[in-house]
Amino acid sequence: MVNQFSKPNFVRETLLVEAPTYNQGIVEFLKSLKYKQMSPQTIQGYAGDLKQFQKHLTGNSNAPAFVSSITEEKVESFKQSQIKKGLSAASVNRRINAVSSFCQFAVKKHWLPYNPARDVDRVKGQKPKRTFLSKREMQQLIANVKHPIIKYVVILMSNTGLRVSEAANLRIQDVDFEQNMVHVIQGKGGKNRDVPMSPALKKELQYYLYNVRPETTSINFFATKKTGGISQQYINRVIKETCQTLGFSKEVTSHALRHSFASNLVKTDTHVAVISNLLGHADVRTTSVYMHADMTDLQKAVNTIEFLESDGDKA
């Protein structure tokens, strides 16, 4: 552990400037995220997590906390407090990672000599089992979604692997029927990518645009007449309710559509780098979480091994 008066031996001597208050530091940090063109949802997430750390730093005191007061002990203490509140390992780690990103920004600004959150151990937790739908289950889901607009959201997501946020934020101009391409603008991490449309998907989306989409001045591709858009929460709710009506035993959210898209590509032996590009992953290692194997796959695999003699061979 490192206290606030010591400095790890790997840190180079640097001239520190006077550190701002934690509040002022957060404002500067969030501005930097906007300059990097990160999505509003990502920036909002950082702001929320850093506010939780601020509450921990100040406690019941009305005095402002300064960036220079952040130590490894305080980050560790924050982690333990979040665990005691019952947060999942993923949620705790997300908050610690947010603090670490802020501290790294503070190092670049010469407010801190080193990142005090760098060596704080992350919480180990059981990885959630990822839900995916078979081809038949996906067809049943699409056929039974009663909401006319969300039906086409499901069709799009299951055939492109788009995140629910990317589908909800899709604009009319982003669906390029001439190039047969869906342009994802400002996806996760502020990144843009292009996802090709299959001929079948193109036909479905054209039908939606000219026959299902209500008349509205909204620029959103998926839009209701009342709001000019459609919320991610509502999309998830309709998907969940439809799957319950169908009697699916698995817990299905909009992310299961993305997982199903990737899983089916894996089954067709699509190269992991191609899947990674389609999903918008910065690192192919992230894509590996979609490369699951069910017991049927495992059984087929071991059945191909022929090291043992069959009864006929023994005779």
Backbone torsions as a table, in degrees:
resi	resn	phi	psi	omega
1	MET	NA	151.1	-177.1
2	VAL	-120.5	130.9	177.2
3	ASN	-92.0	174.4	-171.2
4	GLN	-71.8	-10.5	-178.2
5	PHE	-100.5	-9.2	-178.5
6	SER	-104.7	165.0	-179.0
7	LYS	-137.9	129.5	179.4
8	PRO	-56.3	149.1	-175.4
9	ASN	-70.9	-11.4	179.1
10	PHE	-85.1	-5.7	-177.1
11	VAL	-85.9	127.5	177.3
12	ARG	-74.3	151.0	176.2
13	GLU	-64.2	131.2	179.7
14	THR	-144.1	150.7	-179.4
15	LEU	-84.8	114.2	-179.5
16	LEU	-85.5	145.6	174.2
17	VAL	-98.7	168.3	-179.3
18	GLU	-65.7	123.3	-175.9
19	ALA	-74.5	140.9	178.2
20	PRO	-79.5	177.3	173.1
21	THR	-68.9	161.0	179.9
22	TYR	-59.3	-40.3	178.9
23	ASN	-59.8	-46.5	179.8
24	GLN	-64.1	-38.3	179.2
25	GLY	-63.3	-41.0	179.2
26	ILE	-62.4	-42.9	179.7
27	VAL	-57.9	-45.6	179.8
28	GLU	-65.2	-39.9	-179.5
29	PHE	-64.4	-45.9	-179.4
30	LEU	-65.7	-33.1	174.6
31	LYS	-61.8	-40.5	-178.8
32	SER	-64.7	-33.1	178.0
33	LEU	-68.2	-36.5	176.8
34	LYS	-65.5	-40.1	178.0
35	TYR	-62.2	-31.6	178.8
36	LYS	-80.7	0.1	177.7
37	GLN	63.4	36.9	173.7
38	MET	-73.7	153.5	-176.0
39	SER	-67.4	153.4	177.2
40	PRO	-56.6	-35.9	179.9
41	GLN	-65.1	-40.6	179.2
42	THR	-65.1	-44.9	-179.7
43	ILE	-64.1	-41.1	178.1
44	GLN	-62.4	-37.9	177.9
45	GLY	-63.7	-45.1	176.9
46	TYR	-60.3	-44.1	-177.8
47	ALA	-60.7	-43.1	-179.8
48	GLY	-65.1	-43.6	-179.3
49	ASP	-67.3	-39.7	-179.4
50	LEU	-71.1	-28.2	176.4
51	LYS	-67.6	-36.8	177.1
52	GLN	-63.7	-39.2	178.1
53	PHE	-67.3	-36.4	178.0
54	GLN	-61.1	-43.6	178.5
55	LYS	-59.6	-38.0	179.5
56	HIS	-68.7	-39.4	-179.0
57	LEU	-66.0	-42.6	-174.6
58	THR	-86.5	-25.8	-179.3
59	GLY	60.4	-129.7	178.8
60	ASN	-93.9	5.5	-177.1
61	SER	-83.5	145.4	175.6
62	ASN	-89.7	-7.0	-179.1
63	ALA	-72.8	140.3	-180.0
64	PRO	-70.6	145.1	175.0
65	ALA	-90.0	146.3	178.7
66	PHE	-107.2	149.6	179.9
67	VAL	-56.8	-37.4	-178.2
68	SER	-65.0	-13.5	-178.5
69	SER	-87.4	-4.7	-179.0
70	ILE	-73.9	125.6	179.0
71	THR	-128.9	166.7	178.0
72	GLU	-61.6	-37.3	179.2
73	GLU	-61.8	-39.7	-178.6
74	LYS	-71.3	-35.3	176.9
75	VAL	-67.7	-41.9	177.9
76	GLU	-62.9	-42.1	178.5
77	SER	-62.5	-39.2	177.3
78	PHE	-62.6	-43.7	179.4
79	LYS	-58.6	-47.3	-178.9
80	GLN	-63.2	-36.5	180.0
81	SER	-66.4	-34.9	179.4
82	GLN	-72.0	-34.9	176.4
83	ILE	-64.7	-42.9	-179.8
84	LYS	-64.1	-28.6	178.4
85	LYS	-74.1	-8.8	178.0
86	GLY	90.9	14.3	178.7
87	LEU	-67.9	149.7	177.7
88	SER	-68.6	160.9	178.9
89	ALA	-57.7	-40.2	-179.1
90	ALA	-64.1	-39.9	-179.1
91	SER	-69.4	-41.7	178.3
92	VAL	-62.3	-47.7	-178.5
93	ASN	-63.3	-36.0	177.6
94	ARG	-62.1	-41.8	-179.8
95	ARG	-68.5	-39.7	177.6
96	ILE	-66.0	-38.6	178.3
97	ASN	-65.5	-35.8	177.2
98	ALA	-64.6	-43.2	178.0
99	VAL	-63.5	-41.0	179.9
100	SER	-64.0	-41.2	178.0
101	SER	-62.9	-40.7	178.1
102	PHE	-64.4	-43.7	-179.0
103	CYS	-65.0	-36.2	177.8
104	GLN	-65.7	-37.2	174.9
105	PHE	-62.8	-40.6	179.5
106	ALA	-64.4	-34.0	177.4
107	VAL	-65.1	-43.5	179.8
108	LYS	-64.4	-30.8	179.0
109	LYS	-85.3	-0.2	-178.9
110	HIS	65.2	30.2	174.3
111	TRP	-88.8	-26.3	179.2
112	LEU	-130.7	146.5	179.2
113	PRO	-78.4	-20.6	-179.5
114	TYR	-159.0	169.0	-179.6
115	ASN	-88.7	105.0	-176.9
116	PRO	-71.0	-11.1	179.3
117	ALA	-95.8	-6.1	-173.3
118	ARG	-59.6	-43.3	-173.9
119	ASP	-98.8	9.1	175.5
120	VAL	-73.5	123.1	-178.0
121	ASP	-64.8	137.0	175.9
122	ARG	-80.7	158.2	-177.2
123	VAL	-79.9	131.1	177.1
124	LYS	-88.2	129.8	179.4
125	GLY	-141.4	160.0	179.1
126	GLN	-69.1	128.9	-179.6
127	LYS	-69.8	131.6	-179.1
128	PRO	-65.4	143.4	177.6
129	LYS	-72.1	125.9	-176.5
130	ARG	-82.7	132.1	-178.1
131	THR	-89.9	136.6	173.7
132	PHE	-139.7	158.4	-179.0
133	LEU	-110.3	141.7	174.8
134	SER	-72.9	170.4	179.0
135	LYS	-57.9	-43.9	-179.1
136	ARG	-65.1	-43.1	179.4
137	GLU	-64.1	-38.7	179.0
138	MET	-65.2	-40.7	178.5
139	GLN	-63.9	-39.0	178.2
140	GLN	-65.3	-41.9	179.6
141	LEU	-61.5	-49.6	-178.8
142	ILE	-59.6	-41.5	-176.6
143	ALA	-69.6	-23.0	-173.1
144	ASN	-108.8	-1.3	174.7
145	VAL	-70.3	118.2	-174.9
146	LYS	-81.5	-29.9	-179.0
147	HIS	-70.6	119.4	-172.8
148	PRO	-61.4	-33.1	-178.6
149	ILE	-81.4	-44.8	-178.2
150	ILE	-65.1	-28.1	174.7
151	LYS	-55.3	-41.9	-178.2
152	TYR	-80.2	-23.1	171.1
153	VAL	-64.0	-44.4	178.5
154	VAL	-63.0	-42.3	178.3
155	ILE	-60.8	-44.9	179.6
156	LEU	-63.2	-51.6	-175.1
157	MET	-63.5	-39.7	-177.8
158	SER	-72.8	-17.1	-178.8
159	ASN	-108.2	-1.4	179.1
160	THR	-132.0	-17.8	-177.4
161	GLY	77.0	14.6	179.0
162	LEU	-64.6	147.0	172.0
163	ARG	-71.5	158.4	-178.9
164	VAL	-63.2	-35.1	178.0
165	SER	-65.4	-37.6	-179.6
166	GLU	-69.4	-37.5	178.1
167	ALA	-68.3	-43.1	-178.6
168	ALA	-66.4	-31.0	-177.9
169	ASN	-92.7	1.0	-178.1
170	LEU	-63.9	134.3	178.5
171	ARG	-101.7	161.9	179.6
172	ILE	-57.0	-42.9	-177.2
173	GLN	-68.2	-16.0	-179.5
174	ASP	-80.7	-16.2	178.4
175	VAL	-97.2	100.3	-170.7
176	ASP	-98.4	98.1	-178.1
177	PHE	-74.6	-23.1	178.8
178	GLU	-71.3	-42.0	-180.0
179	GLN	-93.5	-1.6	-176.7
180	ASN	55.1	49.6	-172.6
181	MET	-139.8	142.2	170.6
182	VAL	-104.4	118.0	-179.2
183	HIS	-92.3	112.0	178.0
184	VAL	-89.9	113.0	-177.5
185	ILE	-104.8	130.1	179.0
186	GLN	56.7	53.6	175.1
187	GLY	-73.8	-162.3	-179.0
188	LYS	-58.8	133.7	-177.8
189	GLY	76.4	12.6	179.0
190	GLY	73.3	16.5	-175.6
191	LYS	-93.4	147.2	174.7
192	ASN	-102.3	148.6	174.2
193	ARG	-156.1	161.1	178.0
194	ASP	-114.3	132.9	178.4
195	VAL	-120.7	120.7	-179.3
196	PRO	-65.6	150.3	174.3
197	MET	-99.8	136.7	171.8
198	SER	-74.8	159.3	177.9
199	PRO	-56.9	-37.4	-179.5
200	ALA	-67.1	-41.5	179.1
201	LEU	-66.7	-41.6	178.8
202	LYS	-56.8	-43.9	-179.5
203	LYS	-62.4	-42.2	-179.5
204	GLU	-66.1	-43.6	-177.4
205	LEU	-69.9	-34.7	176.1
206	GLN	-66.5	-40.5	177.8
207	TYR	-62.1	-43.3	178.4
208	TYR	-59.6	-48.1	-174.2
209	LEU	-62.6	-39.3	-173.2
210	TYR	-97.8	-13.6	-176.0
211	ASN	-126.3	-22.3	-174.7
212	VAL	-110.6	-43.4	-176.2
213	ARG	-60.5	127.9	-179.0
214	PRO	-69.3	159.3	177.2
215	GLU	-71.4	117.9	-178.1
216	THR	-156.9	154.1	179.2
217	THR	-85.6	0.2	-178.4
218	SER	-62.4	144.8	176.8
219	ILE	-86.0	-8.5	-179.2
220	ASN	-70.6	138.5	178.2
221	PHE	-66.3	-46.1	176.7
222	PHE	-98.8	107.8	-173.3
223	ALA	-142.5	138.4	171.3
224	THR	-93.8	159.0	-179.7
225	LYS	-66.3	-33.1	-174.6
226	LYS	-75.2	-46.7	-173.2
227	THR	-108.0	-17.3	-177.7
228	GLY	77.2	11.0	179.0
229	GLY	-160.9	-167.8	174.8
230	ILE	-150.7	132.8	-172.2
231	SER	-82.1	151.9	177.1
232	GLN	-62.6	-38.8	-179.1
233	GLN	-62.4	-41.4	-178.9
234	TYR	-68.2	-39.2	177.2
235	ILE	-58.9	-48.3	-180.0
236	ASN	-62.0	-39.6	-178.0
237	ARG	-64.7	-44.7	-179.7
238	VAL	-64.7	-41.3	178.9
239	ILE	-62.2	-46.2	-179.3
240	LYS	-62.4	-45.9	-178.7
241	GLU	-65.0	-37.8	179.1
242	THR	-65.4	-42.1	-179.9
243	CYS	-67.1	-35.2	176.1
244	GLN	-65.8	-40.7	177.9
245	THR	-62.9	-36.7	179.3
246	LEU	-75.6	-12.5	179.0
247	GLY	82.2	20.4	177.3
248	PHE	-65.4	132.2	-179.9
249	SER	-79.5	-22.5	-177.6
250	LYS	-81.7	152.7	177.9
251	GLU	-84.3	112.6	-173.9
252	VAL	-111.0	126.3	172.7
253	THR	-122.0	178.7	178.9
254	SER	-60.5	-29.4	-178.8
255	HIS	-68.4	-23.7	177.7
256	ALA	-64.2	-27.8	177.7
257	LEU	-67.9	-41.8	177.2
258	ARG	-64.2	-42.4	179.4
259	HIS	-64.3	-41.1	-179.8
260	SER	-64.5	-39.9	177.0
261	PHE	-58.1	-49.3	-178.4
262	ALA	-67.6	-41.5	-177.5
263	SER	-63.0	-39.7	179.2
264	ASN	-70.0	-31.1	174.7
265	LEU	-67.3	-38.2	177.3
266	VAL	-60.7	-41.9	-178.7
267	LYS	-65.6	-23.2	178.1
268	THR	-93.8	12.2	177.8
269	ASP	64.0	29.5	174.1
270	THR	-68.3	136.1	-176.9
271	HIS	-61.5	141.4	-176.4
272	VAL	-59.6	-32.5	179.8
273	ALA	-66.6	-35.6	178.0
274	VAL	-67.7	-45.5	178.7
275	ILE	-61.3	-41.5	179.9
276	SER	-59.7	-43.3	179.2
277	ASN	-66.0	-41.0	179.8
278	LEU	-64.4	-37.1	-178.3
279	LEU	-82.8	-14.4	180.0
280	GLY	80.1	31.6	177.7
281	HIS	-85.2	136.4	177.9
282	ALA	-75.4	-24.2	-176.1
283	ASP	-133.7	130.7	-178.7
284	VAL	-63.6	-20.2	178.0
285	ARG	-64.3	-29.0	176.6
286	THR	-65.7	-33.6	-178.1
287	THR	-68.4	-23.0	-175.2
288	SER	-61.9	-22.1	-179.4
289	VAL	-66.4	-19.1	-179.8
290	TYR	-88.4	-6.6	-175.7
291	MET	-92.0	61.8	-179.4
292	HIS	-81.2	169.2	174.1
293	ALA	-139.9	125.5	177.7
294	ASP	-89.1	176.2	-175.1
295	MET	-64.5	-30.0	177.4
296	THR	-64.1	-43.9	177.9
297	ASP	-61.5	-43.0	-178.4
298	LEU	-65.0	-41.2	179.6
299	GLN	-63.3	-44.1	178.8
300	LYS	-61.0	-37.4	-178.4
301	ALA	-64.9	-50.3	-177.0
302	VAL	-69.6	-24.9	178.7
303	ASN	-69.4	-17.1	179.6
304	THR	-81.0	-12.8	-180.0
305	ILE	-79.1	126.6	-175.6
306	GLU	-123.2	48.0	179.2
307	PHE	-81.9	-19.8	-177.8
308	LEU	-101.3	145.1	179.0
309	GLU	-74.9	141.8	174.4
310	SER	-81.3	169.5	179.9
311	ASP	-59.2	-34.5	179.3
312	GLY	-66.5	-36.7	179.9
313	ASP	-67.8	-31.5	-176.6
314	LYS	-74.8	-24.3	-175.2
315	ALA	-68.9	NA	NA
